[in-house]
Amino acid sequence: PEYFNTEILVWCLITTLLLQILSNLANDLGDSLKGADNEFRIGPKRVVQRGLLSLSDMKWGIAVCAFLSLCSGLKLLFESFGNEITKAFFFLFLIGIGAICAAITYTLGKNAYGYKGLGDFFVFIFFGWIGVGGSYYLQAKTISPILMLPATSIRAAGCVCVTSK
């Protein structure tokens, strides 16, 4: 299509990858601090659990990855909007901050939502609707409710598969 921009696509992918890495690092630390990763853990050993990284090193890694996610997200927004700071730019910036917070607080913090059965819901929102709708909006500067069908069906199917195990 005429509104497709390869640089926006690349920055969407980089930002998504950084958010996924951030989520994994925070999950490793959160599960370790809360005792979910212990000697009885089923599955692969985690880096903090195995002592490959200290708590301090992992916290530093999370901070660096959060900062890189923020920088990448800002670059993505400026690539899409240029130097125009519109309401949409600001709204998407706030969603990006929300994505960083969601990645960190999945298992970290006093109110970690992953331990309350809300993990699939947040994945559905951020990797489903926001990921698909936001990526499309950054390219086309418009949104259509029809776009939410694949985001809903794919993410909902993923949630059913995860929760049915």
N, C-alpha and C positions, 0 to 999 in steps of 0.2 A: 504493500500500500504506500501511498504518497507520504504518509506521516511517519513511516518507520525510520528510526534512527539507530544505527548500529552502536554508537557510543552510549546511548541511553540503555540499550539492551545489555551491554557489557557492564555498565555500572549497576544495573539491577542485579545481575548475576553476582558481581563482587560483593555488593551489600548483603544480598541474601546469604551468600557463603559465610561472610563474617558474622552475621547474626546466628547462623547455625553453629559455627564454631564457638561463639560466645555462649550460646545455650548449653552446648556440651561441656564446656569448661565449668560453667556455673553449676551444672547438674552434678558433675564429678565432685566439686567442692561441697555442695549442699548435701548430697547423699552421704559424704564422708563425715561431715559435721553432725548430721542427724543420726548417724549410726546405721543407715540403710546399707552402706557399703562396709561390710565387716567380713570376717573369715567365713561366714556362712552364705555369702553372696553367690547366687547361681548366675553363671555367665562370665564374660571376660572380666579380669581384674581391672580396676581403675587405677589411674596414676597416683592419686593421693593415697588411696587404700594401700597400694604396694610400696609407698614411700619413695616413688620416683620423683615426686615433687613435694616440697613442703607446703603447708597451708599458706605461708607467706608468698612463696613462688606462684602458687595457683591464684591467689588474690591479685598479685601483680599482673599475671597473664590475663585475668578477667578484665582488669582496668585497661590494659593496653588494647585488648580486643574490643572493648566497649568504645574506647576512643577512636579506634580505626573504623568501627561500624558507623559512628557518628560522622567522621570525616568522609567516608564513602557515601553515606546517605546525603550529606550536604553537596558533595560533588555531583551526585545523581540529580538532585533538585536543581542545581545551577546549570547542569547540562540540559535539563528539560525546559527550564523557565528562563534561562539566560540570567541577566541581572535584575529581572523583574520580580520583586517581592510582592506577590499577590496574596489574596486570601487563601487560594488553593495551595500555594507554596507553603505558607505558614501552617495550614491545616495538615499537609503531608509531613511537614517537619515535626509537628506534634505527634502524629502517628508513628513516625520513626523513633521518637523518644519513647513512646509507648512500647514499641517493639523491642527496644533495648532493655527497658524495664521488665518486660514480660520474659525475655530471654534469661535475665538474671534471677528473677524471683520465682521461677518455676520450682526450684527446690531450696533456694536460699532465702533467708529472712524468717521472721517470726510467723508470717502468714503465707508461707510458700503454697501456692495454689496447686502444685502438682500432688501434694499430699492430701488435698481435699477433693480429689476426683475431678478437677477442672482442667487438667492438662490437655485432653482432647479438645475441649471447647476452645481454649486459647490457640491451639494449633489450627483448628478449623477457622477461626477468625483471622489470625495473622498469616498463615500459609495458604489459606483458602481465599476468602473474600478480599482481604487487604492485598495479599500478594498478587492475585490475578487482576483485581480491579485497579489497584494502584499502578501496577506495571503498565496496564493498558492506558490509564489516564495520563501517565507521564509521556507516553508516545503520542496519543491522539488528542489530548486535552478535552476529552469528553468521556462519558461513561454511559453504559446501557445496561439495564437490568438483565438482559439476555446473557450478558457476560457472567453473571453470577451463577447461572445454571451449571456450567462445567466446574466452577470453583466449589459449588455446593455439593454436587454429586461426587466428585473425586474425593474431596475432603471428608464428606460424610461416609463414603465407603471405607476410607482409611480409618476413621474413628470406629466404625463397626468392627473392622478386622482387628484392631488393636484391643478393643474392649471385650471381644468375644473369646480371646485366648485364655 
